[in-house]
């Protein structure tokens, strides 16, 4: 979807800063913070909506909200900018839940890996194609013109509308046995009103049960320890997806190439994500490579990236009000180092996320949905917090916060892995 494209091409704050329009005084960081904050809480309610109206119409409704958000950037205003940020936070939660539900319902044991693989590959392509367009269109520009902005968002709006309409062309999910036609009479066994009422009641009961399970899991030692690692994944998500691209685009020493480098940086982050996901998916099949090894590698890779960013990028890059920085970094800013850091950020992110999914799937195999809901909730909350402070804290302080939480999260992950291995050893002995 175009909103995912917009998020992954690292340009929202850069576009908002470049607006020469008295009707909008918003911040791209604040918008992303609102989106992730609303998204985190909406995840708790979206399964109920999907169960009542079905995944197809949920995706269609979410697509309308996405299209409205994209349209705001064509003729921006502050009130519509923030209002649609709230709406798309709700729409994003419903869309992700509905997509997962639809994918599972239309797959079986022999096709689920193929289908999820295709879905993930198409999702990652948004980082490549969107950022490539930004590089080709913005390379050599000092300012982003209204014409360029409108061209981008009209194209995204058309794509969004076509994508939303395509949801209506998806094949219908096979009905449950209770909804099958009576073979003799050829009529539904239950009226539409009765079926929807039963479906709604069932969905509400399931939501209550799942919410109780989430509250119970939040009290467990495993989730409490992993929450530090989940929180770190939210901070670094906000940094690589929103802050770092803005920092590169605001670096004076990169000259006319700065704006185009935002797109190249996004592409390199995507390559790091794809490489990390593929490599660690294969490596972790070997028992000698434990989850702790991958997480430790992710921490080291991120810390190296943070140190290089500290040396290479001006300290005021995230908070500068104009389109260029005033402070000088310790080193002369290097494009090569900046793009190397982009790759390391993507690679490290894949280390943490793949292993968090892995350990949650192992420990909570019977309670996977509530466990993953907690993961997305904590991750989104901290991503929202990070986006809110990103426009006020200097780069040094943002990096320091991530280093402290990243180190703490890694230690907590090690403790959880050790506890789980100890439990397995005890079970084998008895």
C-alpha positions in Angstrom: 0.0 0.0 0.0 1.2 3.6 -0.6 1.2 4.4 3.1 3.7 1.6 3.6 5.6 2.9 0.6 5.6 6.4 2.2 6.8 5.1 5.5 9.6 3.1 3.9 10.9 5.8 1.7 11.9 7.8 4.8 10.6 11.2 3.4 7.6 12.3 5.5 9.5 14.7 7.8 11.6 16.0 4.9 8.4 16.7 2.9 6.7 18.4 5.8 9.8 20.6 6.5 9.9 21.7 2.8 6.3 22.9 2.7 6.0 26.6 2.1 2.5 26.7 3.3 1.1 28.7 6.2 -1.9 26.3 6.6 0.3 23.5 7.9 2.5 23.6 10.9 2.7 19.9 11.7 5.7 17.6 12.1 6.3 14.4 10.3 7.7 12.9 13.5 4.6 13.7 15.4 2.4 12.2 12.7 4.3 9.0 12.8 4.2 9.0 16.6 0.4 9.4 16.4 0.1 6.6 13.8 2.2 4.1 15.9 0.4 5.1 19.1 -3.1 4.5 17.7 -1.9 1.4 15.8 -0.6 -0.2 19.1 -4.0 0.1 20.8 -6.1 -0.6 17.7 -4.3 -4.0 17.4 -6.3 -5.1 20.5 -9.6 -4.4 18.8 -8.9 -5.2 15.1 -9.5 -9.0 15.4 -13.1 -8.3 16.5 -13.7 -6.1 13.5 -12.3 -8.7 11.1 -14.4 -11.4 12.7 -17.6 -9.4 12.3 -17.4 -7.9 8.8 -14.8 -10.3 7.3 -11.3 -9.7 6.1 -12.2 -8.6 2.6 -14.4 -5.6 3.6 -12.0 -4.8 6.4 -9.1 -4.5 3.9 -11.4 -2.4 1.6 -12.3 0.0 4.4 -8.7 0.3 5.5 -7.7 1.1 2.0 -10.1 4.0 2.0 -8.4 5.4 5.1 -5.0 4.9 3.5 -6.1 6.8 0.4 -7.4 9.7 2.5 -4.1 10.0 4.3 -2.2 10.1 1.0 -4.6 12.7 -0.5 -3.9 15.1 2.4 -0.3 15.7 1.1 -1.6 17.0 -2.2 -3.2 20.0 -0.5 -2.0 19.8 3.1 -3.4 21.4 6.2 -2.6 20.9 9.8 -6.0 19.6 11.0 -6.4 17.1 8.1 -2.8 16.0 8.5 -3.2 15.0 12.1 -6.8 13.7 11.8 -5.8 11.3 9.0 -2.8 10.2 11.1 -5.3 9.0 13.7 -7.5 7.3 11.1 -4.6 5.6 9.4 -3.4 4.2 12.7 -6.7 2.5 13.1 -6.8 1.5 9.4 -3.2 0.0 9.6 -4.1 -2.3 12.5 -7.2 -3.5 10.7 -5.4 -4.0 7.4 -2.5 -6.0 8.9 -4.9 -8.2 10.9 -7.2 -8.7 7.9 -4.3 -9.5 5.6 -2.9 -12.1 7.9 -6.4 -13.6 8.4 -7.1 -13.7 4.7 -3.7 -15.2 3.9 -4.1 -18.0 6.4 -7.7 -18.8 5.3 -6.6 -19.1 1.7 -3.6 -21.3 2.3 -3.0 -24.8 3.4 0.1 -26.6 4.8 1.6 -27.0 1.4 1.1 -23.3 0.3 1.4 -21.2 3.4 5.2 -20.9 3.2 5.0 -19.9 -0.5 2.2 -17.4 0.1 3.8 -15.7 3.1 7.1 -15.6 1.2 5.5 -13.8 -1.7 3.8 -11.4 0.6 7.0 -10.6 2.5 8.9 -10.2 -0.8 6.3 -7.8 -2.2 6.3 -5.8 1.0 10.1 -5.4 1.0 10.0 -4.3 -2.7 8.3 -1.1 -1.4 11.6 -0.1 0.1 13.4 -0.6 -3.2 11.0 0.9 -5.8 9.8 3.8 -3.7 13.2 4.9 -2.7 14.5 4.5 -6.2 11.9 7.0 -7.4 12.8 9.4 -4.7 16.5 9.2 -5.7 15.8 9.8 -9.4 13.3 12.6 -8.7 15.1 14.4 -5.8 18.8 13.9 -6.7 20.4 17.3 -7.2 17.6 19.3 -5.5 18.1 21.7 -2.6 14.3 22.1 -2.0 11.3 19.9 -2.6 9.0 21.9 -4.9 5.2 21.8 -4.6 5.0 20.3 -8.1 7.3 17.4 -7.2 5.4 16.8 -4.0 2.0 16.8 -5.8 3.4 14.5 -8.5 4.5 11.9 -5.9 1.3 11.9 -3.9 -1.1 12.0 -6.9 0.8 8.9 -8.1 0.5 7.3 -4.7 -3.2 8.2 -4.5 -4.0 6.5 -7.8 -2.0 3.5 -6.7 -3.9 3.4 -3.4 -7.3 3.7 -5.0 -6.5 0.9 -7.5 -5.1 -1.3 -4.7 -8.2 -0.6 -2.6 -10.6 -1.6 -5.4 -8.5 -4.8 -6.0 -9.6 -6.0 -2.6 -13.1 -6.4 -3.9 -11.8 -8.7 -6.6 -10.3 -11.2 -4.2 -12.0 -14.5 -4.1 -14.5 -15.1 -1.3 -13.4 -17.1 1.7 -15.1 -20.5 2.0 -18.1 -20.2 4.5 -18.2 -22.1 7.7 -20.4 -25.2 8.0 -23.1 -23.3 9.8 -23.4 -20.9 6.9 -23.6 -23.6 4.2 -26.8 -23.8 2.1 -29.4 -26.4 3.0 -29.0 -28.9 0.2 -32.7 -29.7 0.1 -34.2 -26.2 0.3 -31.3 -24.3 -1.3 -31.7 -21.5 1.3 -29.3 -20.4 4.1 -29.9 -22.2 7.3 -29.6 -18.9 9.2 -30.8 -15.5 8.2 -28.1 -12.9 7.4 -29.0 -10.9 10.5 -28.8 -14.0 12.8 -25.4 -15.0 11.3 -24.0 -11.5 11.8 -25.3 -11.4 15.4 -23.8 -14.8 16.2 -20.6 -13.8 14.5 -20.4 -10.6 16.5 -21.2 -12.3 19.8 -18.5 -14.9 19.1 -16.0 -12.3 18.2 -16.7 -10.3 21.3 -16.2 -13.4 23.5 -13.0 -14.3 21.7 -11.7 -10.8 22.1 -12.5 -10.9 25.9 -10.7 -14.2 26.2 -7.7 -13.1 24.3 -7.5 -9.8 26.3 -7.5 -11.8 29.5 -4.7 -14.0 28.1 -2.7 -10.9 27.2 -3.0 -9.6 30.8 -1.9 -13.0 32.1 1.1 -13.1 29.8 2.2 -9.6 30.7 2.7 -10.8 34.3 5.0 -13.7 33.2 8.8 -13.4 33.7 9.5 -14.3 30.1 7.4 -11.4 28.7 8.7 -9.0 31.3 12.3 -9.7 30.3 11.6 -9.8 26.5 9.8 -6.4 26.8 13.1 -4.6 27.0 14.2 -6.2 23.7 10.7 -5.4 22.2 11.0 -1.8 23.3 14.4 -1.5 21.7 13.1 -2.9 18.4 10.5 0.0 18.5 13.2 2.6 19.1 15.4 1.4 16.3 12.4 1.0 14.0 11.6 4.7 14.4 15.3 5.6 13.9 15.9 3.7 10.6 12.5 4.3 9.1 12.1 8.0 9.9 14.9 9.7 11.6 18.1 8.6 9.8 16.8 9.4 6.3 15.9 12.9 7.5 19.4 13.3 9.1 21.0 12.4 5.7 18.8 14.8 3.8 19.6 17.6 6.3 23.4 17.2 6.2 24.8 20.3 4.6 28.1 18.7 3.6 26.3 16.3 1.2 25.3 19.3 -0.9 22.8 18.9 -3.7 23.0 15.1 -3.4 21.5 15.1 0.1 17.9 14.8 -0.8 18.5 12.0 -3.4 20.6 10.1 -0.8 17.4 9.7 1.3 16.1 7.3 -1.4 19.4 5.4 -1.7 19.6 5.1 2.0 16.2 3.5 2.1 17.1 1.1 -0.6 20.3 0.0 1.3 18.3 -0.4 4.5 15.9 -2.7 2.6 18.9 -4.7 1.2 20.1 -5.2 4.8 16.7 -6.4 5.9 16.4 -8.8 3.0 19.9 -10.2 3.4 19.5 -10.5 7.2 16.2 -12.3 7.0 17.4 -14.7 4.3 20.8 -15.5 5.9 19.5 -15.9 9.5 16.6 -18.0 8.3 19.1 -20.5 6.9 21.7 -20.2 9.6 19.3 -20.8 12.5 18.5 -24.2 11.1 21.9 -25.2 12.3 21.7 -25.8 16.1 25.2 -24.5 16.6 23.9 -21.0 15.8 21.6 -20.2 18.6 19.2 -17.2 18.8 21.5 -15.6 21.3 24.3 -15.5 18.7 22.1 -13.7 16.1 20.9 -11.2 18.7 24.4 -10.5 19.9 25.5 -10.0 16.3 22.5 -7.6 15.9 23.6 -5.6 18.9 27.2 -5.4 17.7 26.1 -4.4 14.2 23.8 -1.7 15.5 26.4 -0.3 18.0 29.0 0.0 15.1 26.4 1.8 13.0 25.5 4.1 15.9 29.2 5.0 16.5 29.8 5.7 12.8 26.6 7.8 12.6 27.8 9.7 15.7 31.1 10.5 13.9 29.6 11.1 10.4 26.3 13.0 10.9 25.9 16.5 12.4 24.4 16.5 15.9 21.5 18.8 15.0 20.4 16.9 11.9 17.2 15.4 13.5 16.0 18.8 14.9 17.1 21.4 12.4 14.2 23.5 11.3 15.5 24.4 7.9 16.7 22.1 5.3 20.4 22.0 6.3 22.5 21.5 9.4 24.6 24.1 11.3 26.8 21.9 13.5 29.9 20.1 12.3 30.4 16.3 12.9 33.7 14.8 14.1 34.5 13.5 10.6 33.9 15.1 7.2 30.6 13.5 6.3 31.1 10.6 3.9 28.4 9.2 1.7 30.0 5.8 1.8 29.9 5.7 5.6 26.3 7.0 5.6 25.1 4.2 3.3 27.2 1.6 5.1 25.3 2.6 8.3 22.0 2.2 6.4 22.9 -1.3 5.5 24.0 -2.1 9.1 20.7 -0.6 10.5 18.7 -2.9 8.3 20.8 -6.0 9.0 20.7 -5.4 12.8 16.9 -4.9 12.7 16.4 -8.2 10.9 18.6 -9.9 13.7 16.4 -8.7 16.5 13.0 -9.1 14.8 13.6 -12.6 13.4 14.8 -13.9 16.8 12.0 -12.2 18.7 9.5 -13.9 16.5 11.4 -17.2 16.8 11.5 -17.2 20.6 7.9 -16.1 21.0 6.8 -18.9 18.6 8.7 -21.4 20.6 7.8 -20.4 24.1 4.2 -19.5 23.4 3.3 -22.0 20.7 -0.2 -22.5 22.1 -0.7 -18.8 22.8 1.0 -17.3 19.8 -1.7 -14.7 18.9 -1.7 -12.9 22.3 2.1 -13.2 22.5 2.6 -11.5 19.1 0.0 -8.9 20.0 2.0 -8.0 23.1 5.1 -7.7 20.9 3.5 -5.4 18.4 1.9 -3.4 21.2 5.2 -2.7 23.0 7.1 -2.2 19.8 4.6 0.3 18.5 4.3 2.2 21.8 8.1 2.8 22.0 8.2 3.6 18.3 5.5 6.3 18.9 7.5 7.7 21.9 10.7 7.8 19.8 9.0 9.7 17.0 7.7 12.3 19.4 11.1 13.0 21.0 13.0 12.7 17.7 12.2 16.3 16.7 13.6 17.7 20.0 16.6 15.6 21.1 20.0 16.0 19.4 21.3 13.0 17.6 23.8 12.1 20.3 21.1 11.7 23.0 19.0 9.6 20.6 21.9 7.3 19.9 22.7 7.0 23.6 19.2 6.0 24.5 19.2 3.3 21.9 22.6 2.0 23.1 21.5 1.7 26.7 18.2 0.0 25.9 19.8 -2.2 23.2 22.4 -3.5 25.6 19.7 -4.1 28.3 17.4 -5.8 25.9 20.2 -8.1 24.6 21.0 -9.1 28.2 17.4 -9.8 28.9 17.1 -11.9 25.8 20.1 -14.0 26.9 18.4 -14.5 30.3 15.2 -15.8 28.6 17.1 -18.1 26.3 19.0 -19.5 29.3 15.8 -20.0 31.3 14.2 -21.9 28.4 17.2 -24.1 27.8 17.4 -24.9 31.5 13.7 -25.9 31.4 14.3 -28.1 28.4 17.2 -29.8 30.1 15.1 -30.5 33.2 12.3 -32.0 31.1 14.8 -34.3 29.3 16.2 -35.5 32.6 12.7 -36.4 34.0 
